[in-house]
Amino acid sequence: MNAVLSVFGKDTVGILAMVSAECAEYKANIVEVTQTVIKDYFAMFMVINIDSLSCDFNHFVDSCTSLGKQKALEIHVMHEDIFNLMHKI
């Protein structure tokens, strides 16, 4: 199973490394990543495999959200099935 992780906020050094470390801590494997910086704003999307998570999915979501708040970023994690249903026409 996969999830979609998004990050938005003011660009600073190390955002990709920080989010990658959070994924690694919980055994979420990064499958795909894209990022961009527009002026001073950072945006990133990751597709992560959550089959081997070392915790409950909701705990991982809460941990990522908390990390975002600590770093003044918006970090959202959504199960891929929900993401796909939300964007289905």
C-alpha positions, 0 to 999 in steps of 0.5 A: 500500500502507498500513501501520498505525503505533501510538504509546503512552506517557506524554503529552507535548507534540509527539508527533503532530508528532514522528511526523508529521515522521518520516513526512514525512522518509521520504515516508510519507503520513498517510492517517488519524489518531486519538489520545486521551489517557486520564489521562496516557497517549497513544495514537495510530493512523495509517494511512500510505501507503507507496507512495512511501517513500524507503527500504526498509520495514524501515528505516522500521520500525526508524527509528520503533522507534528514535525511540520508544525515544529518546522513551520511547514504544512505536512500532510499524509494521505492513504493513496486510495483516499487521494485517488478517490478525491481526485477521480472525476 
